[in-house]
Amino acid sequence: MRAYTNEKLIARRARLGKYASWGGLAVLGVGMVLSFRANPTNTQNYQITLMGSFACLILGFILANVGSHNMRRFGRSPRPDERLAKELKGFDDRYVLYSFTLPASYVFVGPSGVYTFALREQGGKVSNTGNRWSQKGGVMRFLAAFSGDGIGNPTADAIEDANKVQKFLDAHLPEASIEVQPLALFTNPNVDLQLSNPAIPVVQSKGLKALLRQRSKDYRIDSATLAQIEAAVTEPAE
């Protein structure tokens, strides 16, 4: 399997994560100093200082979470795209993983079809019925959701990504009649998936290759079409 990754985007997002994290801590520090300097005996000064402290708290929290999210996804190795490439290792060179080079973050192309992956790294008990998702975890789950790292809706994300890539391929290869297939992928080995009639395929990393190989028996793309897809994809990537 070959892998193409937008390293420039990853480097930018990693820098954003680093600067936002440090900036968030600095702003939180300013807010803490302001709270200590607030003098209740001076009503006007006290209100202004208190409002400044609250503003720093909110802004610092937002910056810290933006930084944390980007550092986890782009600033630490192995990154999600690196782990995904490792999981897909073993496919031959007809298969290609595109990370951040197309309208969707992760696109897998090969004889078994074109897939968009909605990656999730959460562990614990995750339940799905149709296109509805829930995760147990109490306060920590709430904080993760508030910071943008909650379970969200993998079904909606994968379908949205598939629609974006579908429009791209339809515009570049209108004669190919390629159907982009959405897939929800959970990479945490400690996740406990409780599935009931999922709207799209849902799989853990350990079952990903088996699913894709099974799909190749039912849905195949010929070599000429694969070459056309790669030519269309590599042009914007360059």
C-alpha positions in Angstrom: 0.0 0.0 0.0 1.1 3.5 -0.8 0.3 6.6 1.4 0.2 10.2 0.4 0.1 12.7 3.2 -0.2 16.5 3.2 2.8 17.1 5.4 2.6 20.9 5.0 -0.9 21.0 6.5 0.1 18.7 9.3 3.1 21.0 10.1 0.9 24.1 10.1 -1.7 22.5 12.4 1.0 21.2 14.7 2.4 24.7 15.0 -1.1 26.0 15.7 -1.5 23.4 18.4 1.7 24.4 20.1 1.1 28.2 19.9 -2.5 27.9 21.0 -1.6 25.7 23.9 1.1 28.1 25.2 -1.2 31.1 24.4 -4.0 29.6 26.3 -1.9 29.0 29.4 -0.6 32.6 29.2 -4.1 34.0 29.0 -5.3 31.8 31.9 -2.3 33.1 33.9 -3.3 36.7 33.2 -6.8 36.0 34.3 -5.6 34.5 37.5 -3.4 37.5 38.2 -6.4 39.8 37.5 -8.6 37.9 39.9 -6.0 38.3 42.7 -5.7 42.0 42.0 -9.4 42.6 42.1 -10.2 45.0 45.0 -13.9 44.8 46.2 -13.5 48.2 48.0 -13.2 49.9 44.6 -16.5 49.0 42.9 -15.7 50.3 39.4 -12.2 48.9 39.3 -13.4 45.6 40.9 -16.1 45.1 38.2 -13.7 45.9 35.3 -11.0 43.6 36.8 -13.5 40.8 37.4 -14.9 41.0 33.9 -11.3 40.9 32.5 -10.5 37.9 34.6 -13.6 36.0 33.3 -12.8 37.0 29.7 -9.3 35.7 30.1 -10.7 32.5 31.6 -13.0 31.9 28.6 -10.4 32.8 26.0 -7.7 30.8 27.7 -9.9 27.8 27.9 -10.8 28.0 24.2 -7.2 28.4 23.1 -6.0 25.6 25.4 -8.6 23.2 23.9 -7.8 24.2 20.3 -4.1 23.6 21.1 -4.8 20.3 22.8 -7.0 19.1 19.9 -4.4 20.0 17.3 -1.5 18.6 19.2 -3.2 15.2 19.7 -4.1 15.0 16.0 -1.1 16.6 14.3 1.7 17.2 16.9 2.4 13.8 18.4 3.7 10.7 16.7 2.2 8.3 15.9 -0.5 10.6 14.5 -3.9 9.1 13.5 -2.9 9.0 9.8 0.3 7.2 10.7 -1.6 4.6 12.8 -4.1 4.2 10.0 -1.3 3.6 7.5 0.1 0.9 9.8 -3.3 -0.8 10.1 -3.6 -0.9 6.3 -0.1 -2.3 5.8 -0.2 -5.5 3.8 -2.3 -4.3 0.9 -0.4 -4.2 -2.4 0.5 -1.0 -4.4 -2.9 -0.9 -6.1 -4.2 0.5 -2.8 -3.6 4.1 -1.8 -4.3 6.0 1.4 -4.7 9.8 1.0 -4.5 11.8 4.2 -5.5 15.5 4.1 -4.9 15.8 0.4 -8.6 15.6 -0.7 -11.8 17.2 0.5 -12.0 14.5 3.2 -9.3 13.8 5.8 -8.8 10.1 5.1 -9.6 8.5 1.7 -8.7 5.0 0.9 -8.7 3.9 -2.8 -8.2 0.5 -4.2 -9.8 -2.4 -6.2 -12.3 -2.8 -3.4 -13.6 0.8 -3.8 -13.2 4.3 -2.6 -13.8 4.8 1.1 -13.9 7.8 3.5 -13.0 7.0 7.1 -14.5 8.9 10.1 -11.8 8.1 12.7 -12.6 7.9 16.4 -10.0 7.3 19.1 -12.4 7.1 22.1 -12.4 4.1 24.4 -15.1 2.8 26.8 -18.7 1.9 25.9 -20.0 3.4 22.7 -23.5 2.6 21.5 -25.0 3.1 18.1 -28.6 2.6 16.8 -29.0 3.5 13.1 -27.4 6.9 12.8 -27.5 7.8 16.5 -24.5 7.6 18.8 -23.9 7.8 22.5 -20.9 7.3 24.8 -20.8 6.5 28.5 -18.2 8.3 30.6 -19.8 10.8 33.0 -18.0 14.1 33.6 -14.9 13.3 31.5 -17.1 12.5 28.5 -18.8 15.8 28.9 -15.5 17.7 29.1 -14.2 15.8 26.0 -17.4 16.8 24.1 -17.1 20.4 25.1 -13.5 20.5 23.9 -14.3 19.0 20.5 -13.0 15.5 21.2 -16.3 13.8 22.0 -17.8 11.0 20.0 -19.9 13.3 17.9 -21.7 11.5 15.1 -19.3 9.3 13.1 -22.1 8.3 10.7 -22.8 11.9 9.7 -19.1 12.8 9.5 -18.3 9.8 7.3 -21.3 10.5 5.0 -20.4 14.1 4.7 -16.9 13.3 3.8 -18.1 10.7 1.2 -20.3 13.3 -0.4 -17.4 15.8 -0.7 -15.2 13.2 -2.3 -18.1 12.0 -4.5 -18.5 15.5 -5.9 -14.8 15.8 -6.5 -14.7 12.5 -8.4 -17.9 13.2 -10.3 -16.4 16.5 -11.5 -13.0 15.0 -12.5 -14.2 11.5 -13.7 -17.9 11.8 -14.7 -17.7 8.7 -16.9 -16.3 6.4 -14.1 -19.5 6.0 -12.1 -17.6 5.6 -8.8 -19.6 5.3 -5.6 -17.7 6.6 -2.5 -18.5 4.5 0.5 -18.5 6.0 4.1 -17.0 4.0 7.0 -16.7 4.7 10.7 -13.4 3.4 12.2 -12.6 3.1 15.9 -8.9 2.9 16.5 -8.8 2.5 20.3 -8.5 -1.2 21.2 -10.3 -0.6 24.5 -13.5 0.6 22.9 -16.6 -1.5 23.5 -18.9 -1.1 20.5 -22.6 -1.8 21.0 -24.1 -1.7 17.5 -27.7 -2.0 16.4 -28.4 -1.7 12.7 -25.8 0.9 12.0 -26.5 3.1 9.0 -23.0 2.7 7.6 -20.3 0.0 8.2 -18.7 0.4 11.6 -15.4 -1.4 12.4 -12.5 -1.5 14.8 -8.9 -1.3 13.5 -8.4 -5.1 14.0 -11.2 -5.8 11.6 -10.5 -3.2 9.0 -8.4 -5.2 6.5 -10.8 -8.1 6.6 -13.8 -5.8 5.8 -12.0 -4.2 2.9 -10.9 -7.5 1.5 -14.4 -8.9 1.8 -15.7 -5.8 0.0 -13.3 -6.5 -2.9 -15.2 -9.7 -3.7 -18.5 -7.7 -4.2 -17.3 -4.4 -5.6 -14.2 -4.0 -7.7 -12.6 -1.1 -9.6 -10.5 -1.9 -12.6 -6.9 -0.9 -13.0 -7.6 1.7 -15.7 -10.1 3.5 -13.4 -7.7 3.4 -10.5 -5.1 5.1 -12.6 -7.6 7.8 -13.6 -8.5 8.4 -9.9 -4.9 8.7 -8.9 -4.2 11.1 -11.8 -7.1 13.3 -10.7 -6.1 13.1 -7.0 -2.4 13.8 -7.4 -3.0 17.0 -9.4 -4.5 19.1 -6.5 -2.2 17.4 -4.0 0.8 18.7 -5.9 
